[in-house]
Amino acid sequence: MKIKPSQSPYRPDPQIASLGAQIGDPVKAAQFPEAILRFRNDRWAETVGLADYDDAAWIRHFGRFEPLPGNMVEPLALRYHGHQFRAYNPNIGDGRGFLFAQMRDGNDRLLDLGTKGSGTTPYSRRGDGRLTLKGGVREILATEMLEALGVNTSKTFSIIETGEELIRGDEPSPTRSAVMVRLSHSHIRIGSFQRVAAEGDAAFMQQLIAYCLTQLYNVTPSDNPAAQLLALAVERVADLAASYMTAGFVHGVLNTDNINITGESFDYGPWRFTEYWDPQFTAAYFDESGLYAFGRQAEALHWNLGQLAVALRLVSDAPPLIAALEQFPELYQRAVIQRFLWRLGLASRGDAEDRQLVEAAERTMSRDRIPIDQFFYTHRFGRQGAFETQSEYHMAFAALLQRYAPIDAPRDAYWADGHICSMRINEVEDIWQAIADKDDWQPLYAKVSAMRAMGHALNASN
């Protein structure tokens, strides 16, 4: 369920230049008083040929933002609009980050290196362009856990503490600061297309569509490139919605400017993992209506794709766009089934039976209040497991489960040691508190190792 890291030489390929000056504004990184390396993702650095940098070189490129060889000379703050909680906002763009490098990985994918907390840009409005160190730590935990659970996510590539004190209204202040580097399969958003549509620039819209098809999806444009791109995005985003559900993840802020055109999850603010299968669970305290609640994420992502379709009307007739958009519900249901079976380690028995199994699993987790991670761990490979109570819902699920064969693969020791790797909010806070109080980073590093071990166990068996 994920693209596994594979070693590759460094191959710079700044294709963003082909879009010209309309895609973003040249900016400069802030000059930080300190640069203390706290996290470097050597596993993914190997995929783009950057793991051999020593710490000093790493800090020069990912803390001071010295250009990478053969890459972008100046960083770009990307331009976009977006619906934020369904209210259209034309006054946004990269306000505390920029794109500063592109390269190919071992699978010939074009990948971006972008930042968060690198200073002010023309889109900062009244913000300081900075990132709290706690925000950086939370980004590590979100991306590592999601990657382990098979979600198509950006990777936290680097965290460097910058020595500034920041004032924030929603956490104890002053607090420590950091600059983050994100490895992502593009930073082109649905909101990027909304901006171009709002400006009525049909020529640039065609250019942006062609860039996404040829550089991000590696396909040849058809006679209707807009509908072709929408169909690809619908498939990817439907799978993203399904992966959130199977992971028990709530992004928190599924605005159109936070939805990548390749269906890759990124930009983690008030994220949470819900312990139980609770459709009403929300991550953001300001999501008072529950617009982006756990059980409404597919609806939200479908709505966002509808806004992409509206933007693409600038260069396409409506019927093929509507046809592509209407594929979402069925693609989502199929993806949910596929991902449930993947996390349970089971071979499919056909659409009808698989749907029954998934519905029974959801009922069991919801009605019996079984933690999601415990449920999937206990029933991996069709194991029945032992629970204090066996409700009618659980017994119905168990009866369906007996019909399924486990995938034919070696078992990892993770499935026998009884330790379930989860990511609860109290654990996030404990990890941060160790850093804040004692500058103790070991709980964070240990958790990253544990999450990667779980990810290996899940993928070694598939």
C-alpha positions as CSV (number, residue, x, y, z in Angstrom):
1,M,0.0,0.0,0.0
2,K,3.0,2.4,-0.2
3,I,5.9,3.1,-2.4
4,K,8.9,1.7,-0.6
5,P,12.1,3.7,-0.5
6,S,14.7,2.6,-3.0
7,Q,18.3,4.0,-3.3
8,S,18.9,6.4,-6.1
9,P,21.6,8.8,-7.2
10,Y,21.0,12.6,-6.9
11,R,19.2,13.7,-10.1
12,P,18.1,17.3,-10.0
13,D,15.3,18.2,-12.3
14,P,13.7,21.6,-11.6
15,Q,10.7,21.2,-13.9
16,I,8.7,23.9,-12.1
17,A,10.7,26.4,-14.2
18,S,8.7,25.3,-17.2
19,L,5.6,26.9,-15.7
20,G,7.2,30.3,-15.7
21,A,6.7,33.3,-13.4
22,Q,2.9,32.6,-13.0
23,I,3.3,29.7,-10.6
24,G,5.0,31.5,-7.7
25,D,7.1,34.4,-6.4
26,P,10.9,34.3,-5.8
27,V,11.6,34.6,-2.1
28,K,14.5,34.3,0.4
29,A,14.8,32.2,3.5
30,A,14.9,33.9,6.9
31,Q,18.2,34.2,8.6
32,F,18.0,32.2,11.8
33,P,20.1,32.8,14.9
34,E,20.8,29.1,15.3
35,A,20.7,25.9,13.3
36,I,20.5,22.7,15.5
37,L,19.8,19.5,13.5
38,R,17.1,17.6,15.3
39,F,15.8,15.1,12.7
40,R,17.1,13.9,9.3
41,N,15.2,11.3,7.3
42,D,18.1,9.4,5.8
43,R,15.8,6.6,4.7
44,W,14.1,8.9,2.2
45,A,17.2,11.0,1.6
46,E,18.6,7.8,0.0
47,T,15.8,7.8,-2.5
48,V,16.9,11.2,-3.9
49,G,20.6,10.8,-3.5
50,L,21.1,13.1,-0.5
51,A,21.9,10.7,2.4
52,D,25.6,11.2,2.0
53,Y,25.6,14.8,3.2
54,D,27.3,15.2,6.6
55,D,25.4,17.2,9.2
56,A,27.2,20.4,8.3
57,A,26.2,20.2,4.7
58,W,22.7,19.1,5.7
59,I,22.3,22.3,7.8
60,R,23.7,24.5,4.9
61,H,21.1,23.2,2.5
62,F,18.1,22.5,4.8
63,G,18.6,25.1,7.5
64,R,20.4,28.0,5.6
65,F,18.9,27.0,2.2
66,E,22.0,27.1,0.1
67,P,20.8,25.9,-3.3
68,L,21.3,22.2,-4.1
69,P,23.7,21.5,-7.0
70,G,22.0,21.9,-10.4
71,N,18.7,22.8,-8.8
72,M,16.5,25.9,-8.3
73,V,18.6,29.1,-7.8
74,E,15.8,30.9,-5.9
75,P,13.0,29.4,-3.8
76,L,9.4,30.0,-5.0
77,A,6.5,30.8,-2.7
78,L,3.7,29.2,-4.7
79,R,0.5,31.0,-5.6
80,Y,-3.0,29.5,-5.0
81,H,-6.5,30.3,-3.8
82,G,-8.7,27.9,-1.8
83,H,-11.9,27.1,0.0
84,Q,-11.3,27.2,3.7
85,F,-14.1,25.5,5.6
86,R,-16.2,26.0,2.4
87,A,-15.5,29.8,2.3
88,Y,-13.5,30.9,-0.8
89,N,-10.3,32.8,0.0
90,P,-8.3,34.4,-2.8
91,N,-5.8,35.9,-0.4
92,I,-3.6,32.9,0.3
93,G,-0.5,31.2,-1.0
94,D,2.7,29.9,0.6
95,G,2.8,32.1,3.7
96,R,5.5,30.4,5.7
97,G,7.1,28.0,3.2
98,F,8.5,27.7,-0.3
99,L,9.5,25.2,-3.0
100,F,13.3,25.1,-3.3
101,A,14.3,21.9,-5.1
102,Q,13.0,19.1,-7.4
103,M,14.6,15.8,-8.2
104,R,13.9,12.3,-9.5
105,D,13.7,9.3,-7.2
106,G,14.6,5.7,-8.0
107,N,11.1,5.2,-9.5
108,D,11.6,8.2,-11.8
109,R,9.0,10.2,-9.8
110,L,9.5,13.9,-9.7
111,L,9.7,14.9,-6.0
112,D,9.7,18.3,-4.4
113,L,11.6,19.6,-1.4
114,G,9.4,22.3,0.3
115,T,9.6,24.1,3.6
116,K,7.4,25.1,6.5
117,G,8.6,27.8,8.8
118,S,11.2,29.3,6.5
119,G,10.2,32.9,6.9
120,T,7.8,35.5,5.5
121,T,6.6,35.6,1.9
122,P,4.2,37.9,-0.1
123,Y,1.4,35.6,1.2
124,S,2.2,35.8,5.0
125,R,-0.4,38.4,5.7
126,R,0.1,39.2,9.4
127,G,1.9,35.9,10.2
128,D,5.6,35.6,11.2
129,G,6.4,32.9,8.7
130,R,7.7,30.6,11.4
131,L,7.0,27.1,12.7
132,T,7.1,26.1,16.3
133,L,9.4,23.2,17.2
134,K,6.4,21.4,18.6
135,G,4.7,21.7,15.3
136,G,7.7,20.2,13.6
137,V,7.7,17.3,16.1
138,R,4.0,16.7,15.5
139,E,4.7,16.7,11.7
140,I,7.3,13.9,12.2
141,L,4.9,11.8,14.2
142,A,2.0,12.3,11.7
143,T,4.0,11.5,8.6
144,E,5.8,8.5,10.1
145,M,2.7,6.9,11.5
146,L,0.7,7.5,8.3
147,E,3.6,6.1,6.2
148,A,3.6,3.0,8.4
149,L,-0.1,2.6,7.9
150,G,0.2,2.7,4.1
151,V,-1.2,6.2,3.6
152,N,0.2,8.1,0.6
153,T,1.8,11.0,2.6
154,S,4.5,13.6,2.3
155,K,7.7,12.7,4.3
156,T,9.2,14.9,7.0
157,F,12.7,15.2,5.6
158,S,14.4,17.5,8.1
159,I,13.7,19.4,11.3
160,I,16.2,22.1,12.4
161,E,15.8,24.1,15.5
162,T,16.3,27.8,14.8
163,G,16.8,29.5,18.1
164,E,14.0,31.9,18.0
165,E,11.2,32.4,20.6
166,L,7.7,32.4,19.2
167,I,4.5,33.7,20.6
168,R,1.4,31.6,19.9
169,G,-2.1,32.0,21.3
170,D,-3.0,28.3,21.3
171,E,0.0,26.9,23.3
172,P,2.3,28.0,26.1
173,S,4.5,30.9,24.9
174,P,7.2,31.8,24.3
175,T,7.9,28.5,22.6
176,R,10.9,27.1,20.5
177,S,11.1,27.5,16.8
178,A,12.1,25.2,13.9
179,V,12.3,25.0,10.1
180,M,11.0,21.9,8.4
181,V,11.7,20.4,5.0
182,R,9.1,18.2,3.4
183,L,9.6,15.7,0.6
184,S,6.5,15.6,-1.5
185,H,5.2,14.4,-4.8
186,S,4.5,18.0,-5.9
187,H,3.0,21.0,-4.1
188,I,0.4,21.6,-6.8
189,R,-3.0,21.8,-5.1
190,I,-6.6,22.0,-6.1
191,G,-6.3,25.6,-5.0
192,S,-3.6,26.2,-7.6
193,F,-6.2,25.5,-10.3
194,Q,-8.8,27.6,-8.5
195,R,-6.5,30.6,-8.7
196,V,-5.9,30.2,-12.4
197,A,-9.7,29.8,-13.0
198,A,-10.4,32.9,-10.9
199,E,-7.9,34.8,-13.1
200,G,-9.5,33.5,-16.3
201,D,-6.1,32.4,-17.7
202,A,-7.1,29.6,-20.1
203,A,-3.6,29.3,-21.6
204,F,-1.9,28.9,-18.3
205,M,-4.6,26.4,-17.1
206,Q,-3.7,24.2,-20.1
207,Q,-0.1,24.6,-19.3
208,L,-0.6,23.6,-15.7
209,I,-2.7,20.6,-16.6
210,A,-0.1,19.4,-19.1
211,Y,2.6,19.8,-16.4
212,C,0.6,17.6,-14.0
213,L,-0.1,14.9,-16.5
214,T,3.4,14.7,-18.0
215,Q,5.5,15.4,-14.9
216,L,3.4,14.1,-12.0
217,Y,1.3,11.3,-13.5
218,N,3.8,10.4,-16.3
219,V,1.0,10.1,-18.9
220,T,0.5,11.5,-22.4
221,P,-2.2,14.1,-22.5
222,S,-5.4,12.9,-24.2
223,D,-7.8,14.9,-26.4
224,N,-9.4,16.3,-23.2
225,P,-6.5,16.8,-20.8
226,A,-8.6,18.5,-18.1
227,A,-11.1,15.6,-17.8
228,Q,-8.1,13.2,-17.9
229,L,-6.4,14.9,-15.0
230,L,-9.7,15.1,-13.0
231,A,-10.3,11.3,-13.5
232,L,-6.7,10.6,-12.2
233,A,-7.1,12.9,-9.3
234,V,-10.5,11.4,-8.4
235,E,-9.0,7.9,-8.2
236,R,-6.1,9.1,-6.1
237,V,-8.1,11.2,-3.7
238,A,-10.7,8.5,-3.3
239,D,-8.0,6.2,-2.2
240,L,-6.6,8.9,0.1
241,A,-10.0,9.2,1.8
242,A,-10.2,5.4,2.3
243,S,-6.7,5.3,3.7
244,Y,-7.5,7.9,6.3
245,M,-10.5,5.8,7.5
246,T,-8.5,2.5,7.7
247,A,-5.7,4.3,9.6
248,G,-8.2,6.0,12.0
249,F,-6.8,9.4,11.0
250,V,-8.4,12.8,11.0
251,H,-6.5,15.4,9.0
252,G,-8.4,18.3,10.6
253,V,-8.2,20.9,7.8
254,L,-9.2,19.4,4.4
255,N,-9.4,22.8,2.6
256,T,-8.9,22.8,-1.1
257,D,-5.5,24.5,-0.7
258,N,-4.4,21.4,1.4
259,I,-5.4,18.8,-1.2
260,N,-2.5,17.8,-3.5
261,I,-3.4,17.1,-7.2
262,T,-1.6,13.7,-6.9
263,G,-3.7,12.6,-3.9
264,E,-0.8,12.8,-1.5
265,S,-1.6,13.8,2.1
266,F,0.4,16.7,3.4
267,D,0.4,19.8,5.7
268,Y,-0.4,18.5,9.2
269,G,-1.8,21.0,11.7
270,P,-4.5,19.9,14.2
271,W,-4.4,16.2,13.2
272,R,-5.4,13.4,15.5
273,F,-5.9,9.6,15.4
274,T,-9.2,8.6,16.7
275,E,-9.0,5.8,19.2
276,Y,-12.4,4.4,18.3
277,W,-14.5,4.2,15.2
278,D,-16.3,7.4,15.9
279,P,-17.6,9.2,12.8
280,Q,-18.2,12.4,14.8
281,F,-14.6,12.7,16.1
282,T,-12.9,15.9,15.1
283,A,-9.3,17.0,15.2
284,A,-9.5,20.8,15.2
285,Y,-11.0,22.6,18.1
286,F,-12.2,25.3,15.7
287,D,-14.2,22.8,13.5
288,E,-17.3,23.5,15.5
289,S,-19.7,22.1,12.8
290,G,-17.7,18.8,12.4
291,L,-17.2,19.6,8.7
292,Y,-14.0,17.6,8.7
293,A,-14.9,15.0,11.2
294,F,-13.6,11.4,10.9
295,G,-16.7,10.1,9.2
296,R,-17.1,13.1,6.9
297,Q,-13.6,13.1,5.3
298,A,-14.7,11.3,2.1
299,E,-17.6,13.8,1.7
300,A,-15.2,16.7,2.2
301,L,-12.6,15.3,-0.3
302,H,-15.4,14.6,-2.9
303,W,-16.6,18.2,-2.4
304,N,-13.1,19.5,-3.0
305,L,-12.8,17.5,-6.2
306,G,-16.0,19.2,-7.3
307,Q,-14.3,22.5,-6.9
308,L,-11.4,21.2,-9.1
309,A,-14.0,20.3,-11.7
310,V,-15.5,23.8,-11.5
311,A,-12.0,25.3,-12.1
312,L,-11.4,23.0,-15.0
313,R,-14.6,24.2,-16.7
314,L,-12.4,27.1,-17.9
315,V,-10.9,24.7,-20.6
316,S,-13.4,21.8,-20.7
317,D,-17.1,21.1,-21.3
318,A,-19.0,20.0,-18.2
319,P,-20.1,16.4,-19.2
320,P,-16.7,14.7,-19.2
321,L,-15.8,16.4,-15.9
322,I,-19.1,15.4,-14.3
323,A,-18.5,11.8,-15.5
324,A,-15.1,11.7,-13.9
325,L,-16.4,13.2,-10.6
326,E,-19.3,10.7,-10.4
327,Q,-16.7,7.9,-10.2
328,F,-15.7,8.9,-6.7
329,P,-18.3,7.0,-4.6
330,E,-17.6,3.6,-6.2
331,L,-13.8,4.2,-6.3
332,Y,-13.9,5.2,-2.6
333,Q,-15.9,2.0,-1.6
334,R,-13.5,-0.2,-3.5
335,A,-10.5,1.5,-1.9
336,V,-12.0,1.1,1.6
337,I,-12.4,-2.7,1.0
338,Q,-8.9,-3.0,-0.5
339,R,-7.3,-1.2,2.4
340,F,-9.3,-3.0,5.1
341,L,-8.2,-6.4,3.6
342,W,-4.6,-5.1,3.5
343,R,-4.6,-4.1,7.1
344,L,-6.2,-7.3,8.1
345,G,-3.8,-9.4,6.0
346,L,-6.6,-11.2,4.1
347,A,-7.1,-12.3,0.5
348,S,-10.3,-11.0,-1.2
349,R,-13.3,-13.3,-1.5
350,G,-15.1,-11.1,-4.0
351,D,-16.9,-7.8,-3.9
352,A,-20.1,-8.8,-2.1
353,E,-18.5,-10.8,0.7
354,D,-15.7,-8.2,1.2
355,R,-18.3,-5.4,1.6
356,Q,-20.1,-7.5,4.2
357,L,-16.8,-8.0,6.1
358,V,-16.0,-4.4,6.1
359,E,-19.5,-3.3,7.2
360,A,-19.3,-5.9,10.0
361,A,-15.9,-4.7,11.1
362,E,-17.1,-1.1,11.3
363,R,-20.2,-2.1,13.3
364,T,-18.1,-4.1,15.7
365,M,-15.5,-1.3,16.3
366,S,-18.3,1.3,16.7
367,R,-20.8,-0.6,18.9
368,D,-18.2,-2.5,21.1
369,R,-15.9,0.5,21.4
370,I,-12.9,-1.6,20.4
371,P,-9.8,0.6,19.7
372,I,-9.1,0.6,16.0
373,D,-5.4,-0.3,16.3
374,Q,-6.3,-3.2,18.7
375,F,-9.0,-4.5,16.3
376,F,-6.7,-4.7,13.3
377,Y,-3.8,-6.1,15.3
378,T,-5.9,-8.8,17.0
379,H,-7.6,-9.9,13.8
380,R,-4.6,-9.7,11.5
381,F,-4.4,-12.8,9.2
382,G,-7.9,-13.8,10.3
383,R,-7.1,-14.4,13.9
384,Q,-10.2,-14.5,16.1
385,G,-8.5,-13.0,19.2
386,A,-9.9,-12.8,22.7
387,F,-12.0,-10.0,24.0
388,E,-13.7,-9.5,27.3
389,T,-17.1,-9.3,25.7
390,Q,-18.3,-11.0,22.6
391,S,-21.3,-9.0,21.4
392,E,-23.6,-10.1,18.6
393,Y,-21.8,-7.6,16.3
394,H,-18.4,-9.2,17.1
395,M,-19.7,-12.7,16.7
396,A,-21.2,-11.8,13.3
397,F,-17.8,-10.4,12.3
398,A,-16.0,-13.4,13.6
399,A,-18.3,-15.7,11.5
400,L,-17.5,-13.8,8.3
401,L,-13.8,-13.7,9.2
402,Q,-13.6,-17.5,9.3
403,R,-14.3,-17.7,5.6
404,Y,-11.2,-15.7,4.8
405,A,-7.7,-17.0,4.0
406,P,-4.7,-15.0,5.2
407,I,-2.3,-13.8,2.6
408,D,0.5,-16.2,1.8
409,A,3.5,-14.4,3.3
410,P,6.0,-14.8,6.1
411,R,5.0,-13.5,9.5
412,D,6.9,-10.7,11.2
413,A,7.7,-10.9,14.9
414,Y,5.6,-7.7,15.4
415,W,2.5,-9.8,15.2
416,A,3.5,-12.0,18.1
417,D,5.0,-9.6,20.7
418,G,1.6,-8.2,21.8
419,H,2.8,-4.6,21.6
420,I,0.4,-2.5,19.5
421,C,1.8,0.7,18.0
422,S,-0.7,3.5,18.3
423,M,-0.5,7.3,18.2
424,R,-2.8,8.8,20.9
425,I,-2.8,12.5,21.7
426,N,-1.5,11.8,25.2
427,E,1.6,10.1,23.7
428,V,2.2,13.0,21.4
429,E,2.1,15.4,24.4
430,D,4.4,13.1,26.4
431,I,6.9,13.0,23.6
432,W,6.8,16.8,23.3
433,Q,7.0,17.3,27.1
434,A,10.2,15.3,27.3
435,I,11.7,17.7,24.7
436,A,10.3,20.9,26.3
437,D,11.2,20.0,29.9
438,K,14.5,18.1,29.5
439,D,15.5,18.4,25.9
440,D,15.2,14.7,25.8
441,W,14.7,13.5,22.2
442,Q,15.0,9.8,22.8
443,P,11.2,9.2,23.2
444,L,10.7,10.7,19.8
445,Y,13.4,8.7,18.1
446,A,12.2,5.5,19.9
447,K,8.7,6.1,18.6
448,V,9.9,6.7,15.1
449,S,11.7,3.3,15.3
450,A,8.6,1.6,16.6
451,M,6.4,3.1,13.8
452,R,8.9,2.0,11.2
453,A,9.0,-1.5,12.6
454,M,5.2,-1.6,12.4
455,G,5.3,-0.3,8.8
456,H,7.8,-3.1,7.9
457,A,5.6,-5.7,9.5
458,L,2.6,-4.5,7.6
459,N,4.4,-4.4,4.3
460,A,6.5,-7.5,4.8
461,S,3.3,-9.4,4.9
462,N,1.8,-8.0,1.7
